[in-house]
Amino acid sequence: MTRRAIPAVHRFTADPEVAAFQRVLGRAAVRTVVQSVLGSARARPLPVAEFGALRRDVLAALDRAATHGLLPVINGTGVLLHTNLGRAPLAASALDAVRQLGAGYTNLEYDLAAGERGSRDDRVGAQLRELTGAEAALVVNNCAAAVLLVLDTFARSKEVVVSRGQLIEIGGAFRLPDVLRKSGATLVEVGTTNRTYGRDYRDAWTPNTALFMRTHPSNYRIEGFAADVDAPALAAIAKELGVLSFEDLGSGALVDLTRFGLPHEPTVAQVVEAGIDLVSVSGDKLLGGPQCGIIAGKASLVARVAANPIARALRVDKLTLSALSATLALYLEPGRLTDIPFFAMLALRPEALLRRAEAICARVSRGAAARAPRVKPRHMSSTTGGGTLPLAAIPSAGIALDPVDGDADALAARLRDGRPPVIARVDADEVFIDLRTVPESEDDTLVAALRRAAAAH
Ligand SMILES: *Cc1c(COP(=O)(O)O)cnc(C)c1O
């Protein structure tokens, strides 16, 4: 076959199997996929593949296009709250709640006793009051929205005083100075990168100061010659000068994590107890729930935030509220905490993970070709991720794959190419799969994926 003999687009679109994709993707998209496959065939050196081979390529490309929505993946990175992989997996009871409440009507904003309009935040509000000691709480789309809303409500055209050591950038596009500017507030930086004192806040105060703001430097630490004004001290200075105090706690632990062997992380209750007026956290970080942002604090202030017209644009739907409420219920009921997958994963013992790794490696190695990647059980360390506890290494175990040809990136790409995709970590010349973030129920799938990746070699 010569270049000119490449079959016409309509020969493919007329094929029943190809045409079947029109129901999922639409006619135009199918045509585009066919054209793109034929385009790359044309660009390849001669000879051009036969119709049958091209048709297989077209069907594979259509299949990828049709499933390029969200897919379940196996997280072998050992990063428990991996932002790119959707952060916290939800508890079974949270999923049940989503199913049940999503399938029909609910009393989302309906007061059953009075038979009239009610508040959508009442139920989680009560749970959050109980868990944090705050007088009131409001749920919005995420923590970035929570910060924006608090600043917009109290600091528009006013000054917000922040320590230079806390002007953070977190993942993606959340840069505190930019968020402040967007909300119409003026940022007043005080102190230095490593040291800020109470007198810095006092000196910065003007009659136009709205807020003293603390942010949790979630994803980095300043160590050594450093000084910071802690929450109780900042709350006291704010009170004395008659301005509000606000802490963007971000990671949002509701319980002490040292019991899971993690470093101490301030809880929402501790910030409230310290006298800070308002605190904002994420729902899908250390809380282990759905994506959302929680604003907790003084009732009169939370009411003002809720009355901000922008709150309406940032509110969450019934699915998020039901998942959050079911997750919070697991904190309130004694002994249920490890029903939240994040805590269940934290509680896994490295020895148990190593035994799983040994069993998986034995199954993968059995009958493997001589040139297949070598698999070995290995100790490794997991991290919490999501910009939380950056320095905490959690002893873990999993599988190390040694690509015999030395191409670790190609092996990791083959693992990602499978269904479900397996996301592994590449370090130096090896590929690692940390079993802490892989549910044991997925071990058979993982064995099959590892065998496939080895065979495709
Ligand atoms: C993660 C984080 C945010 C952003 O939270 P999202 O829920 O991802 O919007 C804001 N502030 C701090 C301190 C954080 O750690």
Ligand as a Chemical Component Dictionary entry (heavy atoms), coordinates in Angstrom:
data_LIG
# 
_chem_comp.id                   LIG 
_chem_comp.type                 NON-POLYMER 
_chem_comp.pdbx_formal_charge   0 
_chem_comp.three_letter_code    LIG 
# 
loop_
_chem_comp_atom.comp_id 
_chem_comp_atom.atom_id 
_chem_comp_atom.alt_atom_id 
_chem_comp_atom.type_symbol 
_chem_comp_atom.charge 
_chem_comp_atom.model_Cartn_x 
_chem_comp_atom.model_Cartn_y 
_chem_comp_atom.model_Cartn_z 
_chem_comp_atom.pdbx_ordinal 
LIG C1 C1 C 0 -5.393  23.037 51.330 1  
LIG C2 C2 C 0 -5.467  24.376 51.897 2  
LIG C3 C3 C 0 -6.299  25.338 51.321 3  
LIG C4 C4 C 0 -7.136  25.042 50.109 4  
LIG O1 O1 O 0 -8.063  24.060 50.408 5  
LIG P1 P1 P 0 -9.029  23.441 49.263 6  
LIG O2 O2 O 0 -10.041 22.691 50.047 7  
LIG O3 O3 O 0 -8.167  22.604 48.415 8  
LIG O4 O4 O 0 -9.608  24.600 48.541 9  
LIG C5 C5 C 0 -6.328  26.583 51.888 10 
LIG N1 N1 N 0 -5.574  26.882 52.960 11 
LIG C6 C6 C 0 -4.764  25.984 53.553 12 
LIG C7 C7 C 0 -3.956  26.384 54.737 13 
LIG C8 C8 C 0 -4.684  24.690 53.037 14 
LIG O5 O5 O 0 -3.880  23.791 53.595 15 
# 
loop_
_chem_comp_bond.comp_id 
_chem_comp_bond.atom_id_1 
_chem_comp_bond.atom_id_2 
_chem_comp_bond.value_order 
_chem_comp_bond.pdbx_ordinal 
LIG C1 C2 SING 1  
LIG C2 C3 SING 2  
LIG C2 C8 DOUB 3  
LIG C3 C4 SING 4  
LIG C3 C5 DOUB 5  
LIG C4 O1 SING 6  
LIG O1 P1 SING 7  
LIG P1 O2 DOUB 8  
LIG P1 O3 SING 9  
LIG P1 O4 SING 10 
LIG C5 N1 SING 11 
LIG N1 C6 DOUB 12 
LIG C6 C7 SING 13 
LIG C6 C8 SING 14 
LIG C8 O5 SING 15 
# 
